[in-house]
């Protein structure tokens, strides 16, 4: 009596063969790992930088109808950011994305003289920009008061002592490394899966598999699992290199690493289906890079990989916030720096789930075995 065919052994054999095939191309392995490391070295070496401009925000109720504020707006070094709510403003302040929050209030002293009280609050995350910004405030004060006749006012504004809160410094690497994880996963997975699956189909390997007792789902799982393991190796290497060489923040240590890996697995499953789609709809292997670039390059530029999406106009930011890579980048930054659990990233997981449902529905319709 013959033994029943083992689907588990078939799955393991396909996974092992696909994994070996990945490492049979050393150039692909090298570039999929080294490009993100190079980017991390370049961007991670940058400080947040003081430069010549200071991004600030205004407290709710800040008086903007006075000469001091008008003078502040004319200063080319100072950029005023608008925030929909104070929570978002305080979060950016803690991360050093803005130098300070400013409040201007008209008050009277004990002698009955009125003046504008200029209050500022900042955090230690902006320690390299805030002192210079304070000097800019003093410059604006002197310039405004010198333009007002002395017989009308002696002190128009008074810059009060600042309130500075000590927080964990948000380094450039804390923004860059999650983007590089997404960058590595995006391109390496799409190119690896699309070309591998296309090659197996063109060489009639899939057709032979299909004629064997191996189930279709195991064929896909075998190819996908090998790519999954390879990419997770890259993720671990990038996290370790970023943490020990550039100070990448892992708020809860090993637990944070595990949650980043879990988030990466979710993103990888989404991209596996995209790779299968591209390999199925391509008539030749020359079309695959075009399809991948059409899908991946806009995300690389618009998903906060190299710079924040806040530099874009509001209408474009709305587009950025629905892209799958944006959700991955935002979730990893919340998990690593803010110390949130993956369960706290409900919005990001929800949008990724919608993308996954749509993409897998398309994949089921268009996937080709011959």
C-alpha positions as CSV (number, residue, x, y, z in Angstrom):
1,X,0.0,0.0,0.0
2,X,1.5,3.3,-1.1
3,X,1.9,6.1,1.4
4,X,-0.3,9.2,1.0
5,X,1.5,12.2,-0.7
6,X,2.8,14.6,2.0
7,X,1.9,18.2,1.2
8,X,4.0,19.3,4.2
9,X,7.1,17.7,2.7
10,X,6.4,19.3,-0.7
11,X,5.9,22.7,0.9
12,X,9.2,22.3,2.8
13,X,11.1,21.2,-0.4
14,X,9.8,24.2,-2.4
15,X,10.6,26.6,0.4
16,X,14.1,25.3,0.8
17,X,14.8,25.3,-3.0
18,X,13.4,28.9,-3.4
19,X,15.5,30.0,-0.4
20,X,18.7,28.5,-2.0
21,X,17.8,30.2,-5.3
22,X,17.8,33.6,-3.6
23,X,21.4,33.1,-2.3
24,X,22.5,31.8,-5.7
25,X,22.4,35.4,-6.9
26,X,24.9,37.1,-4.5
27,X,24.5,40.5,-6.3
28,X,20.8,40.6,-5.5
29,X,21.5,39.7,-1.9
30,X,24.2,42.3,-1.6
31,X,22.2,45.2,-3.1
32,X,19.0,44.4,-1.2
33,X,20.9,44.7,2.1
34,X,23.7,47.2,1.3
35,X,21.6,50.0,-0.3
36,X,19.5,50.5,2.9
37,X,22.6,50.4,5.0
38,X,24.3,53.0,2.8
39,X,21.2,55.2,3.1
40,X,21.1,54.7,6.9
41,X,24.8,55.7,7.1
42,X,24.2,58.9,5.0
43,X,21.0,60.1,6.6
44,X,21.8,58.7,10.1
45,X,24.9,60.8,10.2
46,X,23.0,64.0,9.8
47,X,21.9,65.8,12.9
48,X,18.6,67.5,13.1
49,X,20.6,70.6,12.2
50,X,19.8,74.2,13.2
51,X,20.3,75.7,9.8
52,X,18.9,79.1,9.3
53,X,15.2,78.4,9.8
54,X,13.2,77.7,12.9
55,X,9.8,75.9,12.7
56,X,7.5,77.0,15.5
57,X,3.8,76.7,16.4
58,X,1.4,79.0,18.3
59,X,-0.6,78.2,21.4
60,X,-4.4,78.3,21.1
61,X,-5.5,81.9,21.8
62,X,-2.1,83.4,20.9
63,X,-2.5,87.1,20.1
64,X,-1.6,87.6,16.4
65,X,-2.9,91.2,16.0
66,X,0.2,93.0,17.4
67,X,3.4,94.5,15.9
68,X,5.6,91.8,17.5
69,X,3.8,89.0,15.7
70,X,3.9,90.9,12.4
71,X,7.6,91.4,12.8
72,X,8.0,87.7,13.6
73,X,6.2,86.7,10.4
74,X,8.5,89.0,8.4
75,X,11.6,87.2,9.7
76,X,12.8,84.8,7.0
77,X,14.4,82.5,9.6
78,X,11.1,81.7,11.3
79,X,8.4,79.5,9.8
80,X,5.0,79.2,11.6
81,X,3.3,75.8,11.4
82,X,-0.4,75.4,11.7
83,X,-1.8,72.4,13.7
84,X,-5.4,71.1,13.8
85,X,-5.0,70.1,17.4
86,X,-2.6,70.6,20.3
87,X,-2.0,66.8,20.6
88,X,-0.3,66.8,17.2
89,X,1.6,69.9,18.0
90,X,2.9,68.6,21.3
91,X,4.0,65.3,19.6
92,X,6.0,67.2,17.1
93,X,7.5,69.4,19.9
94,X,8.6,66.2,21.8
95,X,10.2,64.9,18.6
96,X,12.0,68.1,17.9
97,X,10.2,68.6,14.6
98,X,9.3,72.1,15.8
99,X,11.7,74.3,17.8
100,X,9.2,75.9,20.1
101,X,5.6,76.7,20.8
102,X,4.9,80.5,21.2
103,X,2.3,82.4,23.1
104,X,1.8,86.1,22.9
105,X,-0.5,87.8,25.5
106,X,-1.2,91.4,26.3
107,X,-0.7,92.0,30.1
108,X,-0.4,94.9,32.6
109,X,2.4,95.3,35.2
110,X,2.0,96.6,38.7
111,X,2.4,100.2,37.5
112,X,-0.5,99.8,35.1
113,X,1.7,99.8,32.0
114,X,0.7,97.3,29.3
115,X,3.0,95.2,27.2
116,X,3.0,92.0,25.3
117,X,4.4,89.0,27.1
118,X,6.2,86.6,24.9
119,X,6.2,83.1,26.3
120,X,7.9,80.0,24.8
121,X,8.0,76.4,25.6
122,X,10.3,73.8,24.1
123,X,11.9,70.4,24.8
124,X,15.4,69.1,25.0
125,X,14.8,67.5,21.6
126,X,15.3,71.0,20.1
127,X,18.4,71.8,22.3
128,X,20.5,72.6,19.2
129,X,18.0,75.1,17.7
130,X,16.1,76.7,20.6
131,X,19.0,79.0,22.0
132,X,19.4,80.5,18.5
133,X,15.7,80.9,18.2
134,X,15.6,82.8,21.4
135,X,18.1,85.2,20.0
136,X,15.9,85.7,17.0
137,X,13.0,86.7,19.4
138,X,15.2,89.3,21.0
139,X,16.2,90.6,17.6
140,X,12.5,90.9,16.6
141,X,11.7,92.6,19.9
142,X,14.4,95.3,19.4
143,X,13.5,95.9,15.8
144,X,9.8,96.3,16.6
145,X,10.4,98.6,19.6
146,X,12.9,100.7,17.6
147,X,10.2,101.3,15.0
148,X,7.7,102.7,17.6
149,X,8.1,106.3,18.7
150,X,9.6,106.5,22.2
151,X,6.9,108.9,23.5
152,X,4.3,106.2,23.0
153,X,5.8,103.2,24.6
154,X,9.0,102.3,26.5
155,X,8.7,98.5,26.4
156,X,6.4,97.0,23.8
157,X,7.2,93.3,24.3
158,X,8.9,91.3,27.0
159,X,10.5,87.9,26.2
160,X,9.9,85.7,29.3
161,X,12.0,82.9,30.6
162,X,11.3,79.8,28.5
163,X,9.8,76.5,29.8
164,X,12.0,73.6,28.6
165,X,11.0,70.0,29.2
166,X,13.5,67.2,29.2
167,X,12.5,64.4,26.8
168,X,14.2,61.6,25.0
169,X,15.9,63.1,22.0
170,X,14.3,62.2,18.6
171,X,17.3,61.6,16.4
172,X,17.3,61.6,12.6
173,X,18.0,57.9,12.6
174,X,14.6,57.4,14.4
175,X,12.9,58.7,11.3
176,X,15.2,57.4,8.6
177,X,15.6,53.7,9.7
178,X,11.9,52.8,9.6
179,X,11.8,54.3,6.1
180,X,14.7,52.2,5.0
181,X,13.1,49.1,6.4
182,X,10.1,49.9,4.2
183,X,12.3,50.7,1.3
184,X,14.1,47.4,1.5
185,X,11.0,45.4,1.9
186,X,9.2,47.1,-0.9
187,X,11.7,46.8,-3.7
188,X,13.4,43.6,-2.7
189,X,10.1,41.7,-2.3
190,X,8.5,43.0,-5.5
191,X,11.5,42.3,-7.7
192,X,12.3,39.0,-6.0
193,X,8.8,37.5,-6.2
194,X,7.8,38.9,-9.6
195,X,10.9,37.7,-11.4
196,X,11.0,34.3,-9.5
197,X,7.4,33.5,-10.3
198,X,7.6,34.8,-13.9
199,X,10.7,32.6,-14.5
200,X,9.1,29.5,-13.0
201,X,6.1,30.0,-15.2
202,X,8.1,30.7,-18.4
203,X,10.4,27.7,-17.8
204,X,7.2,25.5,-17.3
205,X,8.3,24.6,-13.8
206,X,4.9,25.7,-12.4
207,X,3.2,23.6,-15.1
208,X,5.1,20.6,-13.9
209,X,4.2,21.4,-10.3
210,X,0.6,21.7,-11.3
211,X,0.7,18.3,-12.9
212,X,2.1,16.8,-9.6
213,X,0.1,16.1,-6.4
214,X,1.5,19.4,-4.9
215,X,-1.4,21.8,-4.1
216,X,-1.3,25.2,-5.7
217,X,-1.4,27.0,-2.4
218,X,1.7,25.1,-1.2
219,X,3.6,26.2,-4.3
220,X,2.7,29.9,-3.6
221,X,3.5,29.4,0.1
222,X,6.8,27.8,-0.6
223,X,7.9,30.7,-2.9
224,X,6.5,33.3,-0.6
225,X,7.9,31.8,2.6
226,X,11.5,31.7,1.3
227,X,11.2,35.4,0.4
228,X,9.6,36.1,3.8
229,X,12.5,34.6,5.7
230,X,15.1,36.4,3.5
231,X,13.5,39.8,4.1
232,X,13.1,39.2,7.8
233,X,16.9,38.5,7.9
234,X,17.4,41.9,6.3
235,X,15.1,43.6,8.7
236,X,16.9,42.2,11.7
237,X,20.3,43.2,10.3
238,X,19.1,46.7,9.6
239,X,17.6,47.1,13.1
240,X,20.7,45.8,14.8
241,X,23.0,48.0,12.8
242,X,20.9,51.0,13.3
243,X,20.6,50.5,17.1
244,X,24.2,49.7,17.9
245,X,26.0,52.0,15.5
246,X,23.6,55.0,15.2
247,X,21.5,54.9,18.4
248,X,18.2,53.9,16.8
249,X,15.6,53.9,19.6
250,X,14.0,50.6,20.6
251,X,11.8,51.7,23.5
252,X,11.1,48.3,24.9
253,X,14.2,46.4,23.6
254,X,13.6,42.9,22.3
255,X,9.8,43.3,22.6
256,X,10.0,46.3,20.2
257,X,12.1,44.3,17.8
258,X,9.5,41.5,17.8
259,X,6.7,43.9,17.1
260,X,8.6,45.5,14.2
261,X,9.2,42.1,12.8
262,X,5.5,41.3,13.1
263,X,4.6,44.5,11.3
264,X,7.1,43.6,8.6
265,X,5.5,40.2,8.1
266,X,2.1,41.9,7.5
267,X,3.6,44.3,5.0
268,X,5.4,41.4,3.3
269,X,2.2,39.4,2.9
270,X,0.7,42.4,1.1
271,X,3.7,42.8,-1.2
272,X,3.8,39.1,-2.0
273,X,0.4,39.3,-3.7
274,X,1.5,42.5,-5.6
275,X,4.6,40.6,-6.9
276,X,2.4,37.7,-8.0
277,X,0.1,40.1,-9.9
278,X,2.9,41.8,-11.7
279,X,4.5,38.5,-12.8
280,X,1.1,37.2,-14.0
281,X,0.1,40.3,-16.1
282,X,3.5,40.8,-17.6
283,X,4.0,39.5,-21.2
284,X,7.8,39.5,-20.8
285,X,10.3,40.1,-18.1
286,X,11.1,43.5,-19.5
287,X,7.7,44.7,-18.4
288,X,8.1,43.7,-14.8
289,X,10.5,46.6,-13.7
290,X,8.1,49.1,-15.3
291,X,5.1,47.8,-13.3
292,X,7.1,47.6,-10.1
293,X,8.5,51.2,-10.5
294,X,5.0,52.5,-11.2
295,X,3.8,51.0,-8.0
296,X,6.8,51.5,-5.8
297,X,8.5,54.8,-6.7
298,X,5.5,57.0,-5.9
299,X,5.3,55.3,-2.5
300,X,9.1,55.7,-1.9
301,X,8.7,59.4,-2.5
302,X,5.3,60.0,-0.9
303,X,5.3,57.7,2.1
304,X,7.7,59.4,4.5
305,X,10.7,57.2,3.5
306,X,13.3,59.9,3.3
307,X,11.5,63.0,4.5
308,X,8.2,63.8,6.3
309,X,5.1,64.1,4.2
310,X,4.3,67.4,5.9
311,X,6.5,69.1,3.2
312,X,3.8,68.4,0.7
313,X,0.6,70.5,0.1
314,X,-2.5,69.4,2.1
315,X,-4.2,67.8,-0.9
316,X,-1.1,65.6,-1.6
317,X,-0.7,64.7,2.1
318,X,-4.2,63.2,1.9
319,X,-3.0,60.9,-0.9
320,X,0.1,60.1,1.1
321,X,-1.9,59.0,4.1
322,X,-3.7,56.2,2.3
323,X,-0.6,54.5,0.8
324,X,0.4,51.2,2.3
325,X,4.1,52.1,2.8
326,X,3.0,55.2,4.7
327,X,1.1,52.9,7.2
328,X,4.1,50.7,7.6
329,X,6.5,53.6,8.2
330,X,4.2,55.3,10.6
331,X,3.5,52.1,12.6
332,X,7.2,51.2,12.9
333,X,8.0,54.7,14.1
334,X,5.2,54.6,16.7
335,X,6.4,51.1,17.9
336,X,10.1,51.9,18.0
337,X,10.3,55.5,19.4
338,X,6.9,56.1,21.1
339,X,6.9,52.6,22.6
340,X,3.4,51.8,21.4
341,X,2.2,48.3,20.9
342,X,1.3,47.0,17.5
343,X,-2.3,46.8,18.8
344,X,-2.2,50.6,19.2
345,X,-1.6,51.0,15.5
346,X,-5.2,50.3,14.7
347,X,-5.5,52.9,11.9
348,X,-2.4,51.7,10.1
349,X,-3.4,48.0,10.4
350,X,-6.9,48.8,9.2
351,X,-5.7,50.6,6.1
352,X,-3.3,47.8,5.4
353,X,-6.1,45.2,5.8
354,X,-8.2,47.1,3.2
355,X,-5.2,47.1,0.8
356,X,-4.6,43.4,1.4
357,X,-8.2,42.5,0.7
358,X,-8.3,44.4,-2.6
359,X,-4.8,43.1,-3.7
360,X,-5.5,39.5,-2.9
361,X,-8.9,39.7,-4.7
362,X,-7.1,41.0,-7.8
363,X,-4.4,38.3,-7.4
364,X,-6.9,35.5,-7.3
365,X,-8.4,36.8,-10.6
366,X,-5.2,37.4,-12.6
367,X,-2.7,34.8,-11.4
368,X,-1.4,32.6,-14.2
369,X,0.2,29.2,-14.0
370,X,1.1,28.8,-17.6
